[in-house]
């Protein structure tokens, strides 16, 4: 008779190891007849081992998939652990389109001034003034809804847009004559307000970082702000 130990089969009489090709016949060492029981037992154990290996592999794959899913979930949640932008970033998402439109209006005035056509300049200034008058109210609404340390910064942006409106009204009074002192003063005022606006937005960017948000996800390239 043969005895199976792990995946090895030995003769029950002499203990000799029995090659696979001899397991259904006689022990090559002592000649004792062998039965099929040992071979069936070994096959069963080999089958069980293969099943456990397959199960372990499946569990490993499942654990890897779960780990990847968890990593993606963590990446999707901000540092505050709530998956929601902080107040500074949330308000910037509302401000960004307004800031982008201001850049377009300002560039339109510059382009017309370079062309040197007073009528074109006057139209560009008048259009920018009408737009800014509405924008002041829009920025004020954004600022009114901001909570936290960035609230005063957004209020400063309201004041900047209001000052831009005053500067544009001064430019309107020139009738599009860019060579006048009033035009030069108005342009200088708009440039200074642009610098101040960029500084405030960069301060808001610092507040975003403190709240666990990435400013690059909210301050758009079209806003032309380099922090």
C-alpha positions in Angstrom: 0.0 0.0 0.0 1.2 3.6 -0.6 1.1 6.5 1.8 0.8 10.1 0.5 2.7 12.8 2.4 2.0 16.2 1.0 2.4 15.7 -2.7 4.9 12.8 -2.3 3.9 9.1 -2.2 5.8 6.5 -0.2 5.5 2.8 0.1 3.7 1.8 3.4 6.0 -1.3 3.7 9.5 0.0 3.1 9.0 3.8 3.0 10.6 4.2 -0.4 9.4 7.1 -2.6 7.3 5.9 -5.4 7.7 7.5 -8.9 4.4 8.8 -10.5 4.6 6.2 -13.2 4.7 3.4 -10.7 2.0 4.5 -8.3 -0.8 2.4 -9.8 1.3 -0.9 -9.9 4.1 -2.1 -7.5 6.6 -0.5 -5.2 9.9 -0.5 -7.1 11.9 -1.1 -3.9 10.1 -4.0 -2.2 7.5 -5.1 -4.8 4.5 -4.6 -2.6 1.3 -4.1 -4.7 0.0 -0.6 -4.6 -3.5 0.6 -4.6 -5.0 3.7 -6.3 -6.0 5.2 -2.9 -2.7 7.0 -2.5 -2.7 8.5 -6.0 -6.3 9.6 -5.6 -5.4 11.2 -2.2 -2.4 13.0 -3.8 -4.5 14.2 -6.7 -7.1 15.5 -4.3 -4.5 17.4 -2.3 -3.0 18.8 -5.5 -6.4 19.9 -6.6 -7.1 21.5 -3.2 -3.7 23.3 -3.4 -4.5 24.7 -6.8 -7.9 25.9 -5.5 -6.3 27.7 -2.6 -3.8 29.3 -4.9 -6.5 30.5 -7.2 -8.5 31.8 -4.2 -5.4 33.7 -2.9 -4.8 35.2 -6.3 -8.5 36.3 -6.6 -8.3 37.9 -3.1 -5.1 39.7 -4.0 -6.6 41.1 -7.2 -9.7 42.2 -5.2 -7.6 43.8 -2.6 -5.6 45.7 -5.3 -8.8 46.9 -6.9 -10.2 48.0 -3.6 -7.0 49.9 -2.9 -7.1 51.7 -6.2 -10.7 52.6 -5.7 -9.9 53.9 -2.2 -7.0 55.9 -3.5 -9.1 57.5 -6.2 -11.8 58.4 -3.6 -9.2 60.0 -1.3 -7.8 62.0 -4.3 -11.3 63.2 -5.0 -11.9 64.5 -1.5 -10.2 67.7 -0.4 -8.0 68.2 2.6 -11.0 69.1 4.7 -12.3 65.6 4.1 -15.7 66.7 2.8 -15.2 66.7 -0.9 -16.4 70.4 -1.1 -14.4 73.5 -2.1 -13.7 76.0 0.6 -15.4 79.4 0.6 -12.5 81.2 -1.1 -12.3 78.7 -4.0 -16.1 78.5 -4.3 -16.4 82.3 -4.7 -13.5 82.4 -7.1 -15.4 80.0 -9.4 -18.1 82.7 -9.6 -15.7 85.6 -9.9 -13.5 84.0 -12.7 -15.9 84.6 -15.6 -16.4 88.2 -14.5 -12.6 88.7 -14.3 -12.1 87.2 -17.7 -14.7 89.5 -19.2 -13.0 92.5 -17.7 -9.7 91.4 -19.3 -11.5 91.3 -22.7 -13.1 94.7 -22.2 -9.7 96.2 -21.2 -7.9 94.7 -24.2 -10.6 96.0 -26.5 -10.0 99.6 -25.3 -6.2 99.1 -25.7 -6.6 97.7 -29.2 -8.8 100.6 -30.3 -6.4 103.1 -28.7 -3.5 101.7 -30.7 -5.6 101.9 -33.9 -6.0 105.7 -33.2 -9.6 106.0 -34.2 -11.4 108.3 -31.6 -14.8 106.9 -32.6 -13.7 103.3 -32.1 -12.0 104.2 -28.8 -15.2 106.0 -27.6 -17.3 103.0 -28.4 -15.0 100.6 -26.7 -14.9 102.8 -23.5 -18.6 103.2 -23.5 -19.2 99.5 -23.9 -16.7 98.7 -21.1 -18.4 101.2 -18.8 -21.8 99.8 -19.4 -20.5 96.3 -18.7 -18.5 97.3 -15.6 -21.6 99.0 -14.1 -23.3 95.6 -14.1 -20.1 93.8 -13.0 -19.8 95.8 -9.9 -23.2 94.5 -8.7 -22.3 90.9 -9.7 -19.0 91.1 -7.8 -20.8 92.6 -4.8 -23.2 89.6 -4.8 -20.3 87.2 -4.9 -18.6 88.9 -2.0 -21.8 89.0 0.1 -22.0 85.2 0.0 -18.3 84.6 1.1 -17.6 83.2 4.6 -14.2 83.0 6.3 -11.0 85.0 6.1 -11.3 85.7 2.4 -14.5 87.7 2.7 -12.7 91.1 3.2 -10.5 90.3 0.2 -13.6 89.9 -2.0 -15.0 93.1 -0.7 -11.7 94.8 -1.8 -12.4 93.4 -5.3 -15.8 95.1 -5.2 -14.1 98.4 -4.5 -11.6 97.8 -7.3 -14.4 97.2 -9.8 -16.2 100.3 -8.6 -12.9 102.3 -9.1 -12.6 100.9 -12.6 -16.0 102.3 -13.4 -14.9 105.7 -12.2 -11.8 105.5 -14.4 -13.9 104.5 -17.4 -16.2 107.4 -16.9 -13.2 109.7 -17.0 -12.0 108.1 -20.2 -15.5 108.6 -21.7 -15.2 112.3 -21.1 -12.2 112.5 -23.4 -14.3 111.5 -26.4 -11.8 108.9 -27.4 -8.9 111.4 -27.8 -6.0 109.3 -26.5 -3.5 112.1 -26.6 -5.2 114.1 -23.9 -3.9 114.2 -20.3 -7.2 112.9 -19.0 -6.8 109.8 -21.1 -3.3 109.2 -19.8 -4.5 109.6 -16.2 -7.4 107.3 -16.8 -5.2 104.6 -18.4 -2.7 104.9 -15.5 -5.6 104.5 -13.0 -6.8 101.3 -14.8 -3.3 99.9 -14.8 -2.8 100.5 -11.1 -6.2 98.9 -10.3 -5.1 95.9 -12.4 -2.0 95.5 -10.3 -4.0 95.8 -7.1 -6.6 93.3 -8.3 -3.9 90.8 -9.0 -2.4 91.2 -5.5 -5.8 90.7 -3.9 -6.5 87.6 -6.0 -3.1 86.2 -5.0 -4.0 86.8 -1.3 -7.2 84.9 -2.0 -5.1 82.1 -3.5 -3.2 81.8 -0.1 -6.6 81.5 1.6 -7.5 78.7 -0.8 -4.4 76.8 0.2 -5.2 77.3 3.8 -8.6 75.8 3.1 -7.1 72.8 1.4 -7.8 73.9 -2.2 -5.5 74.3 -5.2 -5.7 77.8 -6.6 -4.8 76.6 -10.1 -8.1 74.8 -10.2 -10.0 78.0 -9.7 -7.9 81.0 -10.9 -8.1 80.5 -14.7 -5.3 81.3 -17.1 -7.6 83.8 -18.9 -7.6 85.9 -15.7 -3.9 86.7 -16.4 -2.9 86.6 -12.7 0.6 85.4 -11.9 0.9 84.4 -8.2 
